[in-house]
Amino acid sequence: MLHIALINHKSVYEEKDKRDGRWVLVERLWPRGIKKEKIDIWMKEIAPSNELRKWYSHDVEKWEEFRLKYREELKGNKKVKDLLEIVKKEKITIVYATKDYEHSGARVLIEYLESLIL
């Protein structure tokens, strides 16, 4: 299945580019060494809950269960609607602090948002 990304993503440690649109940080904790000016919107409330984040602890063995649990959290999260409204109006880039995007909350969030858009 061909997947076409509707929402861009980048590590918060990458360089910001004017083509990125607004940077939306989706981490519960502020990333080390990042100045506030670099981020346009911080949506910490949309990130995995502290309990889920601590349980997962980036353990790839827990990846599938983490994805399911985080998607359940997103279903009841009012910030999802707020983020969808922004996505409809302007270009954004979801930014994250983890080194492993493929097993990150940011990836789950983007997949979830795109499922709502399509």
FIBA-633561 format. One line per 3 residues: number of its first residue (from 0); for each residue x, y negated, z of N, C-alpha, C, O. Coordinates in steps of 0.02 Angstrom, whole numbers. Each point is the difference from the previous one (the first is absolute). Layout:
<vofis>
NUM) X Y Z X Y Z X Y Z X Y Z ~ ...
</vofis>
This chain:
<vofis>
0) 42 59 0 -42 -59 0 44 -62 0 45 -6 41 ~ -58 -39 -87 37 -63 -5 -27 -49 51 -61 -12 3 ~ 105 -15 37 -21 -49 50 28 -68 -19 61 -8 -8
3) -104 -40 1 20 -68 -16 -10 -42 63 -56 -5 25 ~ 109 -23 1 -5 -39 61 -35 -67 -13 17 -36 -47 ~ -66 22 88 -35 -64 -3 30 -50 49 -6 -60 -9
6) 38 86 60 28 -42 53 74 14 4 21 58 8 ~ 19 -110 -13 73 7 5 21 14 72 -36 -14 47 ~ 95 43 -41 29 10 66 75 -8 -2 32 12 -51
9) -4 -34 107 72 -10 6 20 7 73 -41 -9 45 ~ 104 26 -35 27 -3 67 8 -73 20 18 -43 -41 ~ -32 28 103 8 -68 25 72 -24 -5 14 -60 3
12) 32 107 -10 71 -16 -4 23 -14 -71 58 -19 -11 ~ -102 27 -38 16 -17 -69 -8 -75 -11 -27 -36 42 ~ 52 13 -99 -7 -71 -17 -71 -15 -22 -31 40 -36
15) 6 -96 56 -66 -22 -21 6 -31 -70 48 -35 -15 ~ -97 50 -26 0 -25 -69 -66 -37 -11 -52 21 26 ~ 53 -75 -64 -62 -38 -11 -54 41 -34 -59 -16 5
18) 78 69 -41 -49 44 -33 -36 45 50 -49 32 -18 ~ 74 -29 79 -31 43 51 -67 -26 25 -40 38 28 ~ 28 -101 -37 -60 -29 31 13 -8 74 57 -8 22
21) -110 11 17 7 -8 72 23 65 32 -24 54 -18 ~ 69 -60 65 25 58 37 -44 12 60 -10 -44 42 ~ -16 105 -37 -42 20 56 35 55 39 7 57 -24
24) 16 -73 83 35 48 43 -52 43 35 -46 -26 32 ~ 53 92 -38 -48 47 29 33 46 52 -8 61 -1 ~ 46 -92 45 34 36 54 -28 -25 66 -16 -59 8
27) 10 104 40 -25 -16 67 52 -43 37 -18 -44 39 ~ 82 58 -50 54 -36 33 38 -43 -51 8 20 -58 ~ 13 -79 79 38 -44 -45 69 30 -13 34 21 46
30) -14 -17 -110 64 31 -18 60 -43 23 -1 -61 -4 ~ 52 96 27 60 -35 23 33 -39 -56 5 22 -57 ~ 19 -81 76 40 -40 -46 -39 -36 -54 30 -31 -44
33) -96 34 46 -41 -33 -52 -28 -65 27 -32 -2 53 ~ 44 -52 -91 -26 -66 20 -74 -5 -17 -23 27 -51 ~ -13 -61 93 -73 -9 -8 -17 -30 -68 -52 15 -29
36) 95 -59 3 -13 -34 -63 -3 47 -60 -29 -18 -51 ~ 59 75 57 2 47 -56 -68 34 -13 -15 21 -55 ~ -27 -17 108 -64 35 -3 -56 -50 -6 -2 -50 36
39) -44 62 -82 -58 -45 -8 -57 18 47 -32 -44 29 ~ 20 109 -21 -55 23 43 25 61 38 29 46 -29 ~ -40 -45 94 17 58 41 -65 32 23 -37 -30 40
42) 22 90 -64 -61 35 18 17 60 44 -8 58 -21 ~ 32 -72 81 21 55 44 -59 43 21 8 58 16 ~ -69 -86 -17 -60 37 20 -19 55 -50 -39 45 17
45) 65 -49 -77 -16 50 -52 49 58 1 -12 52 -31 ~ 67 -61 66 51 53 4 -26 57 44 -49 -8 36 ~ 80 66 -41 -20 56 44 1 -22 74 43 -39 20
48) -90 64 18 -4 -16 71 66 18 35 37 42 -25 ~ -24 -73 82 61 17 37 3 74 17 53 31 -4 ~ -110 -3 22 -2 71 18 19 44 -60 41 45 6
51) -70 -60 -64 14 39 -60 73 -11 -23 34 48 -18 ~ -12 -109 20 68 -17 -20 51 38 43 48 29 -26 ~ -59 -30 91 47 35 45 -4 76 -9 52 34 2
54) -112 -8 -12 -7 72 -10 36 22 -64 36 50 0 ~ -45 -87 -54 30 17 -65 76 -6 3 37 46 -19 ~ -14 -103 42 72 -13 8 40 18 -63 57 22 5
57) -87 -32 -63 31 14 -65 26 72 -6 51 13 -32 ~ -86 33 63 16 71 -5 -36 28 -61 -60 10 0 ~ 98 3 -53 -28 22 -64 -42 64 8 -46 13 -39
60) 62 27 89 -39 61 14 -73 -17 16 -45 41 -10 ~ 34 -101 36 -68 -22 20 -34 -42 -54 -55 -26 11 ~ 87 19 -69 -23 -46 -52 -74 9 -19 -38 -48 3
63) 18 108 -21 -69 10 -23 -51 -16 54 -51 -30 -13 ~ 66 50 74 -45 -14 56 -2 -75 14 -53 -28 15 ~ 111 -5 -20 3 -72 9 -43 -36 -51 -38 -45 17
66) 44 66 -81 -40 -31 -53 -75 4 15 -36 -49 -6 ~ 14 108 27 -71 9 15 -22 -43 59 -52 -32 -2 ~ 92 32 54 -17 -39 60 0 -75 -14 -43 -36 24
69) 92 13 -63 3 -72 -15 -58 -21 -45 -29 -53 9 ~ 11 95 -57 -58 -15 -43 -63 -5 42 -44 -42 -13 ~ 38 83 64 -58 -4 46 0 -67 37 -52 -31 8
72) 110 10 14 6 -65 33 -20 -57 -48 -34 -47 20 ~ 55 53 -82 -15 -52 -49 -75 -6 -14 -25 -55 -12 ~ -10 111 14 -72 -1 -12 -37 -46 49 -50 -30 -18
75) 75 26 78 -33 -41 50 33 -67 13 -17 -36 47 ~ 66 18 -89 39 -61 11 -29 -59 -39 -4 2 -62 ~ -17 -53 97 -30 -59 -31 49 -40 -43 -20 -37 -44
78) 84 44 57 51 -36 -39 6 26 -71 27 -34 -43 ~ -51 95 30 2 27 -68 -41 -45 -46 22 -16 -55 ~ -81 -4 77 -42 -44 -40 35 -67 -12 -3 -26 -56
81) 35 -1 107 36 -63 -8 55 6 -52 9 -44 -42 ~ 28 99 44 54 10 -47 -27 10 -71 29 -24 -48 ~ -84 60 42 -31 10 -67 -21 -67 -29 6 -10 -61
84) -31 -35 101 -19 -66 -24 60 -38 -27 -5 -34 -51 ~ 61 39 84 61 -32 -23 22 31 -66 19 -36 -47 ~ -20 102 43 21 36 -60 -42 -21 -60 26 -5 -56
87) -90 -6 66 -45 -20 -55 15 -70 -26 -13 -15 -58 ~ 42 -28 100 10 -70 -18 70 -16 -24 10 -46 -40 ~ 39 84 63 69 -18 -17 46 61 1 -16 54 25
90) 74 -64 -54 50 53 -3 35 3 68 19 -50 29 ~ -11 112 -4 35 10 63 51 56 -7 -3 41 -47 ~ 49 -40 93 46 56 8 -3 22 72 11 -40 46
93) -27 103 -36 0 30 67 73 11 19 37 33 -37 ~ -17 -59 94 69 9 21 2 40 65 -44 -5 43 ~ 96 45 -37 7 47 56 73 2 22 44 -22 -37
96) -31 48 97 68 1 26 33 68 -2 61 5 7 ~ -100 48 -18 29 67 0 47 11 -60 -7 -32 -52 ~ 53 78 60 46 17 -54 -31 51 -48 23 7 -57
99) -74 29 80 -29 54 -39 -72 -18 -20 -48 19 34 ~ 41 -55 -89 -66 -20 -23 -46 59 -13 -59 -3 15 ~ 86 56 -44 -40 58 -19 -37 31 59 -51 33 -9
102) 77 -42 69 -32 28 60 -17 -56 49 10 7 61 ~ -37 -61 -87 -13 -59 42 -75 -17 4 -40 21 -42 ~ 24 -58 94 -67 -26 6 -18 -46 -57 -57 -2 -22
105) 106 -36 -3 -12 -45 -56 -26 38 -61 -46 -22 -34 ~ 76 79 21 -22 41 -57 -72 23 9 -41 -3 -46 ~ 25 27 106 -68 23 14 -49 -58 -7 -54 8 -29
108) 72 -66 54 -43 -59 -5 -13 -19 -72 -57 -12 -19 ~ 109 10 -21 -7 -18 -71 -44 50 -36 -45 -19 -38 ~ 56 83 49 -42 51 -31 -73 -8 21 -46 7 -40
111) 36 -22 104 -69 -9 26 -33 -61 -34 -57 4 -22 ~ 93 -59 20 -28 -61 -31 -16 12 -74 -53 -20 -24 ~ 99 52 -11 -12 13 -71 -59 46 -10 -35 -6 -50
114) 23 52 96 -59 45 -7 -64 -40 8 -52 19 -28 ~ 54 -73 66 -59 -42 9 -12 -46 -60 -57 -18 -15 ~ 112 -1 -18 -4 -45 -57 -24 36 -63 -40 -27 -39
117) 63 89 29 -15 37 -61 -69 29 -1 -19 32 -49
</vofis>
